[in-house]
Amino acid sequence: MTDQMTLGKVRMLADLNLLKLTPEHIKQIDEMLAEIGSYGQVHIIVENGHLRYINKVESRKFRNREDED
């Protein structure tokens, strides 16, 4: 990665004016979203005003015999 690209990313993060999330939080949330299949959710859990947990919930659709036709 060039110095120019790094500087651009740093500026972009600074422009976001994040209040609660860090760049690492954003990366972790994005990775979880990428891992979810066709159906799912990512829950962000806040405790005492701070991000504490990220839960990933994956769902799978039941296939009925009628769906197979």
Backbone torsions as a table, in degrees:
resi	resn	phi	psi	omega
1	MET	NA	135.0	-178.8
2	THR	-79.1	161.2	177.5
3	ASP	-61.5	-35.7	180.0
4	GLN	-63.8	-42.5	179.0
5	MET	-65.7	-41.7	178.6
6	THR	-61.9	-45.0	179.1
7	LEU	-61.3	-40.1	178.3
8	GLY	-62.6	-41.1	179.0
9	LYS	-67.7	-39.7	177.9
10	VAL	-62.8	-43.6	178.0
11	ARG	-62.7	-41.6	-179.0
12	MET	-61.2	-45.2	178.8
13	LEU	-63.8	-39.6	178.5
14	ALA	-64.2	-36.3	-179.4
15	ASP	-68.4	-22.1	-179.5
16	LEU	-70.9	-22.3	-178.6
17	ASN	50.3	52.9	-178.4
18	LEU	-64.4	135.0	179.7
19	LEU	-102.7	-34.5	-175.9
20	LYS	-121.1	-36.0	-176.1
21	LEU	-91.1	147.9	173.1
22	THR	-103.2	164.9	174.4
23	PRO	-55.7	-34.4	178.1
24	GLU	-67.5	-39.3	175.6
25	HIS	-59.8	-46.2	-179.5
26	ILE	-60.1	-42.7	179.1
27	LYS	-62.3	-44.8	-179.9
28	GLN	-64.3	-42.1	178.3
29	ILE	-63.6	-43.2	179.0
30	ASP	-62.3	-40.8	178.3
31	GLU	-63.4	-41.8	177.9
32	MET	-64.4	-42.1	177.7
33	LEU	-60.4	-38.4	180.0
34	ALA	-68.4	-29.1	-178.2
35	GLU	-78.4	-21.8	-176.0
36	ILE	-71.3	139.5	179.0
37	GLY	-77.1	-143.4	-176.7
38	SER	-67.2	-29.9	-178.4
39	TYR	-131.9	134.8	176.4
40	GLY	170.4	176.0	-178.1
41	GLN	-143.9	152.6	169.9
42	VAL	-120.0	123.2	179.9
43	HIS	-105.4	131.2	175.9
44	ILE	-104.1	119.1	-176.1
45	ILE	-103.4	123.6	179.6
46	VAL	-108.5	134.3	178.6
47	GLU	-133.4	125.9	-178.1
48	ASN	54.1	37.1	176.4
49	GLY	80.4	5.0	-178.7
50	HIS	-125.7	145.7	175.7
51	LEU	-63.9	124.8	-177.9
52	ARG	-116.0	-40.8	-175.1
53	TYR	-140.2	154.8	169.3
54	ILE	-127.7	120.0	179.2
55	ASN	-108.7	136.1	176.1
56	LYS	-108.4	127.8	177.7
57	VAL	-119.1	119.0	177.3
58	GLU	-106.7	139.8	178.9
59	SER	-121.1	149.8	176.2
60	ARG	-129.3	136.7	-178.2
61	LYS	-82.0	134.5	173.9
62	PHE	-69.9	139.8	175.9
63	ARG	-100.8	119.6	177.8
64	ASN	-92.0	157.9	178.9
65	ARG	-58.4	-33.6	179.2
66	GLU	-65.3	-31.1	-179.7
67	ASP	-70.8	-22.4	-175.5
68	GLU	-77.9	-19.1	-177.6
69	ASP	-76.0	NA	NA
